[in-house]
Amino acid sequence: MTASPTAPASPLTPSDNGVAATRWVATGSLLALIVLCLAWELVLAPLRPGGTWLAIKALPLCIPLAGILKNRMYTYRWVSLVIWLYFTEGVVRGWGDKPPSQWLAWGEVALCLVLFTACTLHVRVRQRNAKAAAAAAEASAAPPAP
C-alpha cells in the first residue's frame, strides 16, 4: 500500500498539534455555549415558566460555527471579539440573578473565557506557522552562498 502524495510524510509537528487542539477547544466551547444558552432560557432557569424569547441569543452563536468548522482564520478573529458581549451578559446576570440562573451565568462566563483563549491561541499559532513556512520557503529558494 502506498501513501498518497498529499499525505504528510511525518507525524504532526507540535505546532500542528497546537492548531488542532485549539480548533477542537474552540469548536467544543462554542457548541457548549450554544447548548447552554438554549437550555438556560428554555428549560433550566427561564425568566418565565415555559421558556422565553431570550433563547434567541443563541442564534448569533450559530453563525460563526460554519467558519470555525471550516477553519477560517477570519472567523476565529471576529469570534474572539464578539464573545465579549456574551461574557458581559454572563457577568451581569451572575451578579444580579438568583440561583440557578446565577450558576448558569457563571458557566457562560467560563465558556466565554475558554472560547476567547482558544480563538486567540489558534490565531497566534497559525500566524507563527505561516511565518515559519515563509522563512523556510525563502531560505530554500535563496541561492547558496559562494
Buried (B, 14 or more C-beta within 10 A) or exposed (E): EEEEEEEEEEEEEEBEEBBBBBBEBBBBBBBBBBEBBBBBBBEEBBEEEEBEEBBEBBEEBEEBBEBBEEBEEEBBEBBBEBBEEBBEBBBEBBEEBEEEBBBBBBBBBBBBBBBBBBBBBBBEBBEEBEEEEEEEEEEEEEEEEE
